[in-house]
Amino acid sequence: MGKVIAIAFVTNQILTSGFTYVAQQIDATLPHETIWMFSCVTCGLVTLWLQSDARRAFGFARENGYIKPADDTKQNVQVAQDCPKRWLVILHMELNPGVSGVD
């Protein structure tokens, strides 16, 4: 979850800075509450987006055989090196350790 928070924080800072710059060019008296609200909503949406994108990438990888058992038991799995969005698949597995992906 630390990875998700770090990515959301960095993305939020970039988007909020851009929003603040553009919004203050339009209205110099923009209340700070508006910027704060934008920042909170953006952080929440980025967090949800990242988790749902990781879930979709994991489903795609499982359906297309990019996830294979590492040994005889289905406890440990390997994600193929050529898997598209491999880091998202690994992120999903880290966020949901009970998911083996091999059924």
WOVENDA-V16749 format. One record per residue. RES is the residue in one letter. NEAR is the number of other C-alpha atoms within 10 Angstrom. Layout:
RES_NEAR / RES_NEAR
This chain:
M_12 / G_8 / K_11 / V_15 / I_15 / A_12 / I_15 / A_21 / F_18 / V_12 / T_16 / N_22 / Q_15 / I_12 / L_16 / T_20 / S_14 / G_12 / F_15 / T_20 / Y_12 / V_12 / A_15 / Q_13 / Q_11 / I_10 / D_9 / A_11 / T_9 / L_13 / P_10 / H_10 / E_9 / T_12 / I_16 / W_13 / M_12 / F_16 / S_20 / C_13 / V_13 / T_19 / C_22 / G_14 / L_14 / V_18 / T_21 / L_14 / W_13 / L_18 / Q_18 / S_14 / D_16 / A_22 / R_19 / R_16 / A_22 / F_28 / G_15 / F_17 / A_21 / R_18 / E_12 / N_10 / G_13 / Y_20 / I_23 / K_18 / P_16 / A_12 / D_10 / D_7 / T_8 / K_13 / Q_13 / N_14 / V_17 / Q_15 / V_20 / A_13 / Q_10 / D_8 / C_18 / P_14 / K_17 / R_19 / W_14 / L_20 / V_26 / I_16 / L_21 / H_23 / M_18 / E_13 / L_17 / N_12 / P_9 / G_9 / V_14 / S_17 / G_23 / V_16 / D_7
